[in-house]
Amino acid sequence: MNEIAGTVEPCPSAHTRAMAAKLAALSHPARLEILRHLAQSSSCCCGEVVRRIDLAQSTVSQHLKVLVEAGLVRFAAEGQRSRYTVDRAALAALSRDLAELVESCRPGC
């Protein structure tokens, strides 16, 4: 219950929570730049991203972790290195979901 308004708020669906997590992952400028960089190649290791973006490796690693946890980037261990790739299907699905949300919020719908 929303104590201030005195109304009951519905519990968001799993789909809505997943969409919110993806949007939250995209809400940081560094993560957007990392995603753009990853999209330009088939896969990258963290060091390659660090050379492109002026951030410490630990910071890039943390941002990559957020993107992986949100399901927007895939992670694969390759020996001592980790490879990251954009999950293009997940981004396409998020794009469709966001378009549906925007459409549902238009006046007169």
C-alpha positions in Angstrom: 0.0 0.0 0.0 1.2 3.5 -0.8 1.0 5.1 2.6 1.0 8.7 1.2 -1.7 8.3 -1.4 -3.6 5.6 0.4 -3.7 3.3 -2.6 -2.6 -0.2 -3.2 0.2 -0.5 -5.7 0.3 -3.7 -7.8 3.4 -5.8 -7.5 5.4 -5.5 -10.7 5.5 -8.6 -12.9 8.8 -10.5 -13.4 8.8 -9.1 -17.0 8.5 -5.5 -15.7 11.2 -6.1 -13.1 13.6 -7.5 -15.8 12.9 -4.6 -18.1 13.6 -2.2 -15.3 16.9 -3.9 -14.5 18.0 -3.6 -18.1 17.0 0.0 -18.3 18.9 0.7 -15.0 22.0 -1.0 -16.4 21.8 1.4 -19.4 21.4 4.4 -17.2 25.1 5.0 -16.7 27.0 6.8 -19.5 30.1 4.6 -19.1 27.9 1.5 -19.6 26.4 3.0 -22.8 29.9 3.6 -24.1 31.0 0.1 -23.2 28.0 -1.3 -25.0 28.7 0.8 -28.1 32.3 -0.5 -28.1 31.3 -4.1 -27.7 28.8 -3.7 -30.5 31.6 -2.8 -32.9 33.3 -6.3 -32.6 32.3 -9.9 -32.3 33.7 -10.0 -28.7 36.2 -8.1 -26.5 38.1 -8.7 -23.3 38.0 -6.2 -20.5 41.5 -4.9 -21.4 40.4 -4.0 -24.9 37.5 -1.9 -23.4 39.8 -0.2 -21.0 42.1 0.9 -23.8 39.1 2.4 -25.6 37.4 4.1 -22.5 39.4 6.2 -20.1 38.4 4.2 -16.9 40.3 1.9 -14.6 40.1 -1.8 -15.3 38.3 -2.4 -12.0 35.7 0.2 -13.0 35.2 -1.3 -16.4 35.0 -4.8 -14.9 32.2 -3.6 -12.6 30.3 -2.0 -15.4 30.6 -5.1 -17.5 29.3 -7.2 -14.5 26.2 -4.9 -14.3 25.6 -5.4 -18.1 26.0 -9.1 -17.8 23.7 -9.4 -14.8 21.1 -7.4 -16.7 21.3 -9.8 -19.6 22.5 -7.3 -22.1 26.0 -8.7 -22.5 27.2 -12.3 -22.5 30.3 -13.4 -20.7 32.6 -16.3 -21.7 35.7 -17.4 -19.9 38.6 -18.1 -22.3 41.6 -19.3 -20.3 42.9 -16.3 -18.3 40.7 -13.8 -20.2 37.0 -13.2 -20.2 35.3 -12.3 -23.4 32.2 -10.1 -23.6 29.7 -9.9 -26.4 26.5 -7.9 -26.9 23.4 -9.9 -26.6 21.7 -8.4 -29.6 18.5 -10.5 -29.1 18.1 -9.1 -25.6 18.7 -5.5 -26.8 16.1 -6.1 -29.6 13.6 -7.4 -27.1 14.2 -4.4 -24.8 13.7 -2.1 -27.7 10.4 -3.7 -28.5 9.3 -3.6 -24.8 10.2 0.1 -24.6 8.4 0.9 -27.8 5.3 -0.8 -26.4 5.6 1.1 -23.2 5.9 4.4 -25.0 3.0 3.6 -27.3 0.8 2.7 -24.3 1.5 6.0 -22.7 0.5 8.1 -25.7 -2.6 10.2 -25.3 -5.7 8.7 -26.7 -4.6 5.1 -26.4 
